[in-house]
Amino acid sequence: MRPFRLCFAVAALLAAAHLTRAAAPAAPAKPNVLFIAIDDLRDWVGLMQKNPQTRTPNMDRLAKLGTLFTRAYCAAPVCNPSRAALMSGLRPFTTGVYENNNDWRTVIPAELPLTTAFRNAGYWVGGAGKIYHEAYVRRSEWDDYLANEGRGAGKQKASPQAKDDGVGGIKFQPLINDDTALPDYQITDYGIAQLARKHDKPFFLAVGLHKPHMPWNVPQKYYDLFPADQIILPPYLANDLDDVPPAGVKMAKPAGDHAAIVQSGRWKEAVQAYLASIAYTDMNIGRLLDALDQSAYRENTIVVLWGDHGWHLGEKDHWRKFALWEEATRAPVIWIAPGVTKPGTVCERPIDFMTIYPTLMDLCGLPTPKHVEGSSIRGLLADPKSAWTQPAITTYRFKNHAVRVEGWRYIRYENGDEELYNEIADPNEWKNLAKDPAFAAKKAELAQQLPTRNHADIGGRAGAGAEDFGDKATKQQARKNKKAP
């Protein structure tokens, strides 16, 4: 071969090699995350088929795009410990964070939370609204956070149709305002703005909506969707507490909220108000989903929506959360994971919220920190019918636990009291089987899943739980607590 031909051949080979390298696919971009938290949302979402009157077209729309988990359970049926556990990866019985007055920041270092894991991986991390319990904040975990969490959106005014502000501690009234006057509208605006702007890093965007947390004060038009005289009350058994042990009855507090509601004759109005608040939140979720759909990030964004725990509306003579039964512990979880989930799939395996942290790590190709007490459910996202043997564990206060597996719920209280329910034959948990010898083996089997260590309650400051009781003085103390490091 002549020299110039050799040079030409070598040049051609080099050029071909260069083109091959240039044509090789680039490393896939890390997925973004849209992380949606909803306060006090129980299983009253349309596709969960628990309440036939609820109206959640946007949450249903989200579920149809991915995988809906119909048996998802909180780590604790209280705002602060539920959120602290989910965000830190540490269960309540590990940290001692059991109540709203436990300052989780004193036992969960800043290097452990989900936000830090994403920041360490090069993500931009921003948020708005209620992600942690709002009595305690640590803004150093975030690159950006909506100032004042959407407060000051507008003065709320009661509708002329409002009788008063509710019954005792159960607060509700329709408003004359439009949608924009509530903080959740501004919180959603923040999420929309972040989805519209150009990010030079992958992002983790958290949007925390307050409703249906009390007070159930939303515009009158949402109340009008649910005429009070047509409301269907939740399933109720008058003597439901007769076979519940003393520790469970103490949690139910039947002489409190429930007695007041029944005496007032306004049970249906309270249910109407809760449904109205869910409908208001669903509207904001629709706005957020529209923004994602119209954004440059729609094809490469993981979406996870979760409610922090359930809520009773009279079942077992109980209102609020603060209990270990199905109604207080179950909440919606919806996932969209591009390339993993299939549209319109439903998973009925019992899981708990401790799966969220490790699953996000897994889906984003990031190492799960060693401290995380939970396992990825990526396998269930890909195939909702695949095997899953881990129980869902819920803890309320020191040494009170519920174990939820397929078909069964077992509760053991600190004093040794027990409850056992066959969820297939008795989905309303009306018959406690714990003392029936025929089920002794099942009870013993489930008891093996109880935690073997229980950290003492870390204690706390009065007032930090004000959001759940509406007391003005304790709300003021909660605001002071926010200024703590």
C-alpha positions as CSV (number, residue, x, y, z in Angstrom):
1,M,0.0,0.0,0.0
2,R,1.3,3.4,-0.9
3,P,2.1,5.8,1.9
4,F,-0.7,8.3,1.1
5,R,-3.2,5.5,0.9
6,L,-2.1,4.2,4.3
7,C,-2.5,7.7,5.8
8,F,-5.9,8.0,4.3
9,A,-6.9,4.6,5.7
10,V,-5.7,5.4,9.1
11,A,-7.5,8.8,9.0
12,A,-10.7,7.0,7.9
13,L,-10.4,4.5,10.8
14,L,-9.9,7.3,13.3
15,A,-12.8,9.3,11.9
16,A,-15.0,6.2,12.1
17,A,-14.0,5.6,15.7
18,H,-14.8,9.2,16.6
19,L,-18.2,9.0,15.0
20,T,-18.9,5.7,16.8
21,R,-18.0,7.4,20.1
22,A,-20.2,10.4,19.3
23,A,-23.1,8.2,18.3
24,A,-22.9,6.2,21.5
25,P,-25.9,6.9,23.7
26,A,-25.2,9.3,26.6
27,A,-25.5,8.1,30.1
28,P,-29.2,8.4,31.0
29,A,-30.1,11.5,33.0
30,K,-31.1,10.9,36.6
31,P,-34.9,11.1,37.0
32,N,-36.5,14.0,38.7
33,V,-38.9,13.5,41.7
34,L,-42.2,15.1,42.4
35,F,-43.0,14.3,46.0
36,I,-46.6,15.1,47.0
37,A,-47.6,14.8,50.7
38,I,-51.3,15.2,51.8
39,D,-52.2,15.8,55.4
40,D,-54.9,13.7,57.1
41,L,-56.0,12.0,53.9
42,R,-57.5,8.6,54.6
43,D,-58.5,6.0,52.0
44,W,-61.4,8.1,50.6
45,V,-59.9,8.3,47.1
46,G,-62.2,7.3,44.3
47,L,-60.3,4.4,42.9
48,M,-59.8,2.9,46.4
49,Q,-63.5,2.4,46.5
50,K,-63.8,3.0,50.2
51,N,-66.3,5.8,50.1
52,P,-68.7,6.0,47.1
53,Q,-69.3,9.7,47.5
54,T,-65.8,11.1,47.5
55,R,-64.8,13.1,44.4
56,T,-61.1,12.8,43.5
57,P,-60.8,12.9,39.7
58,N,-57.2,14.1,39.7
59,M,-55.9,11.6,42.2
60,D,-57.7,8.9,40.2
61,R,-56.1,10.3,37.1
62,L,-52.7,10.1,38.7
63,A,-53.4,6.5,39.7
64,K,-54.4,5.6,36.2
65,L,-51.0,6.7,35.0
66,G,-49.1,4.5,37.4
67,T,-49.6,2.1,40.4
68,L,-52.0,2.6,43.2
69,F,-51.3,0.9,46.5
70,T,-54.6,0.1,48.2
71,R,-53.0,-1.3,51.4
72,A,-50.4,1.3,52.4
73,Y,-49.9,2.1,56.1
74,C,-48.2,4.9,58.1
75,A,-45.4,4.4,60.5
76,A,-47.4,6.3,63.1
77,P,-50.9,7.7,63.1
78,V,-49.8,11.1,64.1
79,C,-48.4,13.9,61.8
80,N,-45.0,14.5,63.4
81,P,-43.8,10.9,63.9
82,S,-45.2,9.7,60.6
83,R,-43.4,12.4,58.6
84,A,-40.2,12.2,60.7
85,A,-40.1,8.4,60.1
86,L,-40.8,8.6,56.3
87,M,-38.3,11.4,55.8
88,S,-35.5,10.0,58.0
89,G,-35.9,6.3,57.2
90,L,-35.9,5.6,61.0
91,R,-39.0,4.1,62.6
92,P,-40.6,5.7,65.7
93,F,-39.6,2.9,68.0
94,T,-36.0,3.5,66.9
95,T,-35.9,7.3,67.4
96,G,-38.4,7.7,70.3
97,V,-40.4,10.2,68.2
98,Y,-43.9,9.2,69.0
99,E,-45.9,12.4,69.4
100,N,-46.4,15.8,67.9
101,N,-44.4,17.4,70.8
102,N,-41.3,15.4,70.1
103,D,-38.7,17.5,68.4
104,W,-37.3,15.1,65.8
105,R,-34.4,17.3,65.1
106,T,-32.8,16.4,68.4
107,V,-32.4,12.8,67.4
108,I,-32.3,12.8,63.6
109,P,-29.0,14.4,62.4
110,A,-29.1,16.5,59.3
111,E,-27.1,14.0,57.3
112,L,-29.8,11.3,57.5
113,P,-32.9,12.5,55.8
114,L,-34.1,11.8,52.3
115,T,-33.5,15.4,51.3
116,T,-29.8,15.2,52.2
117,A,-29.4,11.9,50.3
118,F,-30.7,13.7,47.2
119,R,-28.6,16.8,47.7
120,N,-25.5,14.7,48.2
121,A,-26.3,13.0,44.8
122,G,-26.3,16.4,43.1
123,Y,-30.0,17.1,43.1
124,W,-31.6,20.5,43.6
125,V,-34.0,20.0,46.5
126,G,-36.9,22.4,47.0
127,G,-40.2,22.3,48.7
128,A,-43.3,24.1,50.0
129,G,-46.0,23.4,52.5
130,K,-46.2,20.6,55.0
131,I,-43.5,18.0,54.5
132,Y,-42.4,17.7,58.1
133,H,-44.7,18.5,61.0
134,E,-44.6,22.3,60.9
135,A,-43.9,22.8,64.6
136,Y,-40.3,21.9,63.7
137,V,-38.3,23.0,60.7
138,R,-34.8,22.5,59.5
139,R,-34.5,24.6,56.4
140,S,-30.8,23.7,56.0
141,E,-31.9,20.4,54.4
142,W,-33.3,22.3,51.4
143,D,-31.9,24.4,48.6
144,D,-35.1,26.4,48.5
145,Y,-38.4,26.5,50.4
146,L,-41.5,28.6,50.0
147,A,-41.4,31.4,52.6
148,N,-44.2,31.4,55.2
149,E,-45.5,28.1,53.7
150,G,-48.2,29.8,51.8
151,R,-49.7,31.6,54.7
152,G,-51.1,35.1,54.3
153,A,-52.9,34.1,51.0
154,G,-56.0,36.0,52.1
155,K,-58.4,36.4,55.0
156,Q,-60.8,33.6,55.1
157,K,-64.5,34.5,55.6
158,A,-67.3,32.2,56.5
159,S,-70.1,31.6,54.1
160,P,-73.6,32.8,55.0
161,Q,-74.5,29.2,55.1
162,A,-72.1,28.4,57.9
163,K,-73.8,27.7,61.2
164,D,-70.6,28.1,63.3
165,D,-67.1,26.8,63.3
166,G,-68.0,23.1,64.0
167,V,-68.6,20.9,66.9
168,G,-66.2,21.1,69.8
169,G,-62.7,20.2,68.5
170,I,-64.0,19.1,65.1
171,K,-63.7,22.3,63.2
172,F,-65.4,23.1,59.9
173,Q,-67.3,25.8,58.0
174,P,-67.8,26.7,54.3
175,L,-66.1,29.8,53.1
176,I,-67.2,32.6,50.9
177,N,-63.7,32.9,49.5
178,D,-62.4,31.6,46.2
179,D,-59.8,28.9,45.8
180,T,-56.8,31.3,46.0
181,A,-57.4,32.4,49.6
182,L,-56.1,29.2,51.1
183,P,-52.4,28.5,51.7
184,D,-52.6,25.2,49.7
185,Y,-53.3,27.2,46.5
186,Q,-50.0,29.2,47.0
187,I,-48.1,26.1,47.9
188,T,-49.3,24.5,44.6
189,D,-48.3,27.7,42.8
190,Y,-44.8,27.2,44.1
191,G,-44.7,23.7,42.7
192,I,-46.1,24.8,39.3
193,A,-43.4,27.6,39.1
194,Q,-40.6,25.1,39.8
195,L,-42.0,22.7,37.1
196,A,-42.1,25.6,34.6
197,R,-38.5,26.9,35.1
198,K,-35.3,25.5,33.7
199,H,-33.3,23.4,36.1
200,D,-29.6,22.7,35.4
201,K,-29.7,19.7,37.8
202,P,-32.1,16.9,38.4
203,F,-34.6,18.0,41.0
204,F,-36.4,16.7,44.1
205,L,-39.6,18.8,44.4
206,A,-41.7,18.4,47.5
207,V,-45.2,19.8,47.7
208,G,-47.1,19.4,51.0
209,L,-50.8,20.1,51.0
210,H,-52.6,20.7,54.3
211,K,-56.2,19.8,53.5
212,P,-58.0,17.7,54.5
213,H,-56.4,18.6,57.8
214,M,-58.8,20.5,60.1
215,P,-60.2,23.0,60.0
216,W,-62.2,21.8,57.1
217,N,-62.8,25.3,55.9
218,V,-62.9,25.4,52.1
219,P,-65.0,27.4,49.6
220,Q,-68.7,26.8,49.7
221,K,-68.7,25.3,46.2
222,Y,-66.9,22.2,47.5
223,Y,-69.5,21.7,50.2
224,D,-72.2,22.0,47.5
225,L,-70.8,18.9,45.8
226,F,-71.9,16.9,48.8
227,P,-75.4,17.9,50.0
228,A,-75.6,17.2,53.7
229,D,-78.9,15.4,53.5
230,Q,-77.5,12.9,51.1
231,I,-74.3,12.0,53.0
232,I,-73.7,8.3,53.7
233,L,-72.2,7.8,57.1
234,P,-69.1,5.5,57.5
235,P,-69.8,1.9,58.5
236,Y,-70.7,1.9,62.2
237,L,-71.5,-0.7,64.8
238,A,-73.1,0.7,68.0
239,N,-71.4,-1.8,70.3
240,D,-68.1,-1.9,68.4
241,L,-66.0,-1.2,71.5
242,D,-67.5,-4.0,73.6
243,D,-64.8,-6.5,72.6
244,V,-62.0,-3.9,72.4
245,P,-59.7,-4.0,75.4
246,P,-59.3,-1.1,77.8
247,A,-56.1,0.2,76.1
248,G,-58.0,0.5,72.8
249,V,-61.0,2.1,74.3
250,K,-58.8,4.7,75.9
251,M,-57.4,5.6,72.5
252,A,-60.8,5.8,71.0
253,K,-62.1,8.4,73.6
254,P,-65.7,7.7,72.8
255,A,-66.9,10.2,75.4
256,G,-65.1,13.0,73.6
257,D,-65.5,14.0,70.0
258,H,-67.9,11.2,69.0
259,A,-70.3,11.9,71.9
260,A,-70.3,15.6,71.0
261,I,-70.9,15.0,67.3
262,V,-73.8,12.6,68.0
263,Q,-75.4,14.9,70.5
264,S,-75.1,17.8,68.1
265,G,-76.9,15.9,65.3
266,R,-74.3,17.1,62.8
267,W,-72.4,13.9,62.0
268,K,-73.4,14.1,58.3
269,E,-72.3,17.7,58.2
270,A,-68.9,16.8,59.6
271,V,-68.5,14.1,56.9
272,Q,-69.6,16.5,54.3
273,A,-66.9,19.0,55.4
274,Y,-64.2,16.3,55.3
275,L,-65.3,15.3,51.7
276,A,-65.3,18.9,50.7
277,S,-61.7,19.4,51.9
278,I,-60.6,16.3,50.0
279,A,-62.2,17.7,46.9
280,Y,-60.4,21.0,47.4
281,T,-57.0,19.3,47.7
282,D,-57.8,17.2,44.6
283,M,-58.3,20.4,42.6
284,N,-54.8,21.5,43.6
285,I,-53.3,18.2,42.7
286,G,-55.0,18.6,39.3
287,R,-53.2,21.9,38.8
288,L,-49.9,20.4,39.7
289,L,-50.4,17.4,37.4
290,D,-51.3,19.8,34.5
291,A,-48.1,21.7,35.1
292,L,-46.0,18.5,35.0
293,D,-47.8,17.4,31.9
294,Q,-47.0,20.7,30.2
295,S,-43.4,20.8,31.4
296,A,-40.1,19.6,29.8
297,Y,-39.9,17.1,32.6
298,R,-43.0,15.0,32.1
299,E,-41.1,12.0,30.6
300,N,-38.4,11.8,33.2
301,T,-40.1,12.5,36.5
302,I,-41.0,10.0,39.2
303,V,-44.2,11.0,41.0
304,V,-45.0,9.7,44.5
305,L,-48.2,10.8,46.3
306,W,-48.8,9.8,49.9
307,G,-51.1,10.8,52.8
308,D,-49.4,10.9,56.2
309,H,-52.0,8.7,57.9
310,G,-55.7,7.9,58.0
311,W,-58.6,9.5,59.8
312,H,-61.7,8.2,61.7
313,L,-65.0,9.9,61.3
314,G,-67.0,8.0,63.9
315,E,-65.9,4.4,63.3
316,K,-65.3,2.7,66.6
317,D,-66.8,5.9,68.3
318,H,-63.5,7.6,67.3
319,W,-62.6,10.8,65.5
320,R,-59.2,11.9,64.2
321,K,-56.1,9.6,63.9
322,F,-54.4,8.6,67.2
323,A,-55.3,4.9,67.0
324,L,-54.0,1.6,65.5
325,W,-57.1,0.5,63.5
326,E,-57.4,0.4,59.8
327,E,-59.1,3.8,59.4
328,A,-56.4,5.6,61.3
329,T,-53.4,3.9,59.7
330,R,-54.3,3.5,56.0
331,A,-53.7,6.2,53.4
332,P,-53.3,6.4,49.7
333,V,-49.9,5.8,48.0
334,I,-49.5,6.3,44.3
335,W,-46.4,5.9,42.2
336,I,-45.4,6.8,38.7
337,A,-41.9,5.5,37.8
338,P,-41.1,5.9,34.1
339,G,-39.9,2.7,32.6
340,V,-41.0,0.7,35.7
341,T,-44.7,1.2,36.5
342,K,-47.4,0.3,34.1
343,P,-50.5,2.6,33.7
344,G,-53.6,1.7,35.7
345,T,-52.0,-1.0,37.8
346,V,-53.1,-1.7,41.4
347,C,-51.1,-3.4,44.2
348,E,-53.0,-4.9,47.1
349,R,-49.9,-6.0,49.0
350,P,-49.7,-4.4,52.5
351,I,-46.8,-2.0,52.6
352,D,-45.8,0.8,55.0
353,F,-44.4,4.2,54.3
354,M,-40.9,3.2,55.3
355,T,-40.7,1.8,51.7
356,I,-40.8,5.3,50.2
357,Y,-37.2,6.4,51.0
358,P,-35.4,3.3,49.8
359,T,-37.7,3.0,46.7
360,L,-36.8,6.5,45.6
361,M,-33.1,5.7,46.1
362,D,-33.5,2.6,44.0
363,L,-35.4,4.2,41.2
364,C,-32.9,7.1,41.0
365,G,-29.9,4.8,40.9
366,L,-28.6,6.0,44.3
367,P,-27.3,4.0,47.2
368,T,-29.7,3.6,50.1
369,P,-28.1,4.9,53.3
370,K,-27.3,2.1,55.7
371,H,-29.5,3.6,58.5
372,V,-32.7,3.3,56.5
373,E,-35.2,0.9,58.0
374,G,-37.2,-0.1,55.0
375,S,-36.9,-1.9,51.7
376,S,-37.5,-0.9,48.1
377,I,-40.7,-1.9,46.5
378,R,-39.4,-1.6,43.0
379,G,-40.4,-5.2,42.4
380,L,-44.0,-4.4,43.2
381,L,-43.9,-1.3,41.0
382,A,-42.9,-3.5,38.1
383,D,-45.2,-6.4,39.0
384,P,-47.9,-5.5,41.6
385,K,-48.7,-9.2,42.1
386,S,-45.1,-10.2,42.9
387,A,-44.2,-11.7,46.3
388,W,-43.9,-9.4,49.3
389,T,-43.6,-10.8,52.7
390,Q,-42.7,-7.9,54.9
391,P,-45.4,-6.7,57.3
392,A,-46.6,-3.1,57.6
393,I,-45.8,-1.9,61.1
394,T,-47.6,1.1,62.7
395,T,-46.6,2.5,66.1
396,Y,-48.6,4.9,68.3
397,R,-46.8,6.0,71.4
398,F,-44.4,3.9,73.4
399,K,-44.7,0.1,72.8
400,N,-48.1,0.2,71.1
401,H,-47.9,-1.5,67.7
402,A,-50.1,-2.8,64.9
403,V,-48.9,-5.5,62.5
404,R,-50.7,-5.6,59.1
405,V,-50.2,-8.5,56.7
406,E,-52.4,-9.8,53.9
407,G,-55.8,-10.6,55.5
408,W,-54.9,-9.8,59.1
409,R,-54.3,-7.0,61.6
410,Y,-52.8,-7.7,65.0
411,I,-52.5,-5.0,67.7
412,R,-50.6,-5.2,71.0
413,Y,-50.6,-2.4,73.5
414,E,-48.0,-1.5,76.0
415,N,-50.0,-3.1,78.8
416,G,-50.3,-6.4,76.9
417,D,-53.9,-5.9,75.7
418,E,-54.5,-7.4,72.2
419,E,-56.7,-7.2,69.2
420,L,-56.8,-9.5,66.1
421,Y,-58.9,-8.9,63.0
422,N,-59.6,-11.1,60.0
423,E,-59.6,-8.3,57.3
424,I,-61.1,-10.5,54.6
425,A,-64.1,-11.8,56.7
426,D,-64.3,-8.6,58.7
427,P,-63.0,-5.5,56.8
428,N,-64.6,-3.1,59.3
429,E,-62.8,-4.8,62.2
430,W,-66.0,-5.4,64.2
431,K,-65.0,-8.7,65.8
432,N,-61.8,-8.9,67.9
433,L,-60.5,-12.5,67.7
434,A,-57.6,-12.1,70.1
435,K,-59.2,-14.2,72.8
436,D,-60.5,-16.9,70.5
437,P,-58.4,-20.1,71.0
438,A,-59.0,-21.0,67.4
439,F,-56.8,-18.1,66.3
440,A,-54.0,-18.5,68.9
441,A,-51.5,-19.8,66.3
442,K,-52.2,-16.8,63.9
443,K,-51.8,-14.4,66.8
444,A,-48.5,-16.0,67.8
445,E,-47.3,-15.9,64.2
446,L,-48.1,-12.1,63.9
447,A,-46.6,-11.4,67.3
448,Q,-43.2,-12.5,66.0
449,Q,-43.3,-9.5,63.8
450,L,-43.5,-7.0,66.7
451,P,-40.5,-4.7,67.3
452,T,-38.0,-6.2,69.8
453,R,-36.6,-2.8,70.8
454,N,-38.6,0.3,71.8
455,H,-36.9,3.6,72.4
456,A,-38.3,5.7,75.2
457,D,-40.3,8.7,74.3
458,I,-37.8,11.6,73.9
459,G,-40.2,14.0,75.5
460,G,-41.0,17.4,74.2
461,R,-42.3,20.9,74.6
462,A,-46.0,21.7,75.3
463,G,-47.7,23.3,72.3
464,A,-46.0,21.5,69.4
465,G,-49.1,19.5,68.7
466,A,-51.3,22.5,68.3
467,E,-52.1,21.9,64.7
468,D,-54.2,18.9,65.6
469,F,-56.3,20.6,68.3
470,G,-56.7,24.2,67.2
471,D,-55.8,25.8,70.5
472,K,-54.7,29.4,70.1
473,A,-52.1,29.4,73.0
474,T,-50.5,26.2,71.8
475,K,-50.3,27.4,68.3
476,Q,-48.4,30.4,69.5
477,Q,-46.0,28.1,71.3
478,A,-45.6,26.0,68.1
479,R,-44.6,29.1,66.2
480,K,-41.9,29.8,68.8
481,N,-40.7,26.3,68.5
482,K,-40.1,26.8,64.8
483,K,-37.4,29.4,65.7
484,A,-35.4,26.7,67.5
485,P,-32.4,25.3,65.6
